[in-house]
Structure formats: structure tokens, C-alpha cells
């Protein structure tokens, strides 16, 4: 008897709180809603490479870090294999590329996941780029770290030949 009364009260409480939650937003939040919002905020951190995104340079062209100025394809931003225009923010003192130079780059690693044909997904821990010239030829002669094989579909075969590890 006491259990049914408790369950009815909890049901009544849930419906009352549910009504309050629907009528007054932000008045009452449950732990489940907080967990879901934390999960969504973690997912929102992994987005397209867009304007002002700082990327790591993974070739021996002389640049260390670049900042994206513009993604050349797509309204939202760049993904794996897309070409961007970037400004060099940090550079080695005696490299081919100097600080402040505006360069083209191909995104070879992105934190945002990308689905593959076989159903698997690929994503990396960082955002990385290989610097290229206007014709799409790499400036450096080596590429460090893993490079996804999706670059072959985007016609960046020269970057794949320079890479040590193809993921």
C-alpha cells in the first residue's frame, strides 16, 4: 500500500515538475539534462575548420602553425582533403615559409569525424595541414604523422606519396 502511494506521489511529482519544466524554461533541470548538455557541448567542440582556426603544419616547409583565413569549398568550412587559405603564425627561422606569409594548405587531419564507405568513421586528435602552392603541389618534401587515404579521392596523391603512414 505504501509503495503504491509512493509511486503515485513520485508520478504526480514528475508530472508536476514536467509541467513546470515545460511552462518555465530554465527553472528546473535534472541530472540527465545536465549530462546531455555536457555531451552536446563536447560534440560541438568538433566542428569544421573555419575562419580563425589554428592548425598544426605537418610538413618540413618551415611553418609550425597557421591560422585559417578562408575555406575554398563549402559554406560551413573545410574537412579532410579540402584546400584552405591560411596565414603563417609561427615558423622556423630558416625555413622556406616565413611568418606572416599567406599560403594554401590541404587539411590532412581534422578533429571532426568523417564517415567512410565501409561504415567506419575517422577522426584525429588535432587539426593539421600540409602547405601547398597554387597548383596543389606540396611545398615541403616530407609529411609527418598519419594521413587518411581519403586524400586519394580529392586528387592529392603527391601528399600520400610523401606521407610515412597512411591511415
NORGI-V742595 format. One record per residue. N is the residue number from 1. PHI is phi in degrees with one decimal (none if undefined). Layout:
BEGIN
n:N phi:PHI
n:N phi:PHI
END
This chain:
BEGIN
n:1 phi:none
n:2 phi:-66.0
n:3 phi:-67.0
n:4 phi:-68.4
n:5 phi:-66.4
n:6 phi:-64.1
n:7 phi:-68.2
n:8 phi:-65.2
n:9 phi:-65.3
n:10 phi:-66.7
n:11 phi:-65.7
n:12 phi:-63.7
n:13 phi:-63.2
n:14 phi:-63.5
n:15 phi:-69.1
n:16 phi:-65.5
n:17 phi:-66.6
n:18 phi:-62.8
n:19 phi:-65.3
n:20 phi:-65.2
n:21 phi:-65.1
n:22 phi:-74.5
n:23 phi:-83.7
n:24 phi:-121.4
n:25 phi:-68.2
n:26 phi:84.9
n:27 phi:-78.9
n:28 phi:-138.7
n:29 phi:-126.9
n:30 phi:-96.8
n:31 phi:-65.5
n:32 phi:-64.9
n:33 phi:-66.1
n:34 phi:-64.9
n:35 phi:-63.4
n:36 phi:-64.2
n:37 phi:-67.7
n:38 phi:-64.5
n:39 phi:-63.5
n:40 phi:-66.9
n:41 phi:-68.0
n:42 phi:-68.5
n:43 phi:-70.6
n:44 phi:-70.3
n:45 phi:-68.2
n:46 phi:-95.8
n:47 phi:-122.4
n:48 phi:-62.1
n:49 phi:-83.9
n:50 phi:-122.7
n:51 phi:-59.4
n:52 phi:73.0
n:53 phi:-79.6
n:54 phi:-92.1
n:55 phi:-121.1
n:56 phi:-86.5
n:57 phi:-95.7
n:58 phi:-113.6
n:59 phi:-130.9
n:60 phi:-100.7
n:61 phi:-78.7
n:62 phi:115.6
n:63 phi:-87.8
n:64 phi:-104.4
n:65 phi:-135.7
n:66 phi:-129.5
n:67 phi:-115.2
n:68 phi:-67.8
n:69 phi:-96.8
n:70 phi:-157.6
n:71 phi:-89.3
n:72 phi:-77.7
n:73 phi:-125.6
n:74 phi:88.1
n:75 phi:-81.6
n:76 phi:-77.8
n:77 phi:158.3
n:78 phi:-103.4
n:79 phi:-124.5
n:80 phi:-57.6
n:81 phi:87.3
n:82 phi:-82.0
n:83 phi:-96.8
n:84 phi:-127.8
n:85 phi:-105.8
n:86 phi:-139.3
n:87 phi:-111.7
n:88 phi:-75.8
n:89 phi:-100.6
n:90 phi:-133.5
n:91 phi:-146.8
n:92 phi:-70.9
n:93 phi:-63.0
n:94 phi:-119.3
n:95 phi:-100.9
n:96 phi:-71.5
n:97 phi:-108.3
n:98 phi:-103.7
n:99 phi:-64.3
n:100 phi:92.6
n:101 phi:-75.9
n:102 phi:-93.0
n:103 phi:-132.0
n:104 phi:-97.1
n:105 phi:-148.9
n:106 phi:-109.6
n:107 phi:-73.9
n:108 phi:-108.3
n:109 phi:-140.8
n:110 phi:-136.3
n:111 phi:-72.3
n:112 phi:-76.5
n:113 phi:-74.0
n:114 phi:-133.1
n:115 phi:-76.8
n:116 phi:-105.7
n:117 phi:-63.8
n:118 phi:-82.5
n:119 phi:99.1
n:120 phi:-80.6
n:121 phi:-125.8
n:122 phi:-119.9
n:123 phi:-150.3
n:124 phi:-118.6
n:125 phi:-78.4
n:126 phi:-136.0
n:127 phi:-102.3
n:128 phi:-136.0
n:129 phi:-140.2
n:130 phi:-112.4
n:131 phi:-77.3
n:132 phi:-132.3
n:133 phi:-89.1
n:134 phi:-66.1
n:135 phi:-83.9
n:136 phi:95.3
n:137 phi:-86.3
n:138 phi:-64.2
n:139 phi:-77.6
n:140 phi:-81.6
n:141 phi:-110.0
n:142 phi:-137.8
n:143 phi:-125.5
n:144 phi:-100.3
n:145 phi:84.4
n:146 phi:-73.5
n:147 phi:-131.1
n:148 phi:-73.3
n:149 phi:-76.5
n:150 phi:-65.3
n:151 phi:-64.9
n:152 phi:-64.1
n:153 phi:-69.4
n:154 phi:-91.0
n:155 phi:66.9
n:156 phi:-114.8
n:157 phi:-68.7
n:158 phi:-63.1
n:159 phi:-66.8
n:160 phi:-65.4
n:161 phi:-70.7
n:162 phi:-80.8
n:163 phi:-74.4
n:164 phi:-82.7
n:165 phi:-136.2
n:166 phi:-106.1
n:167 phi:-93.9
END
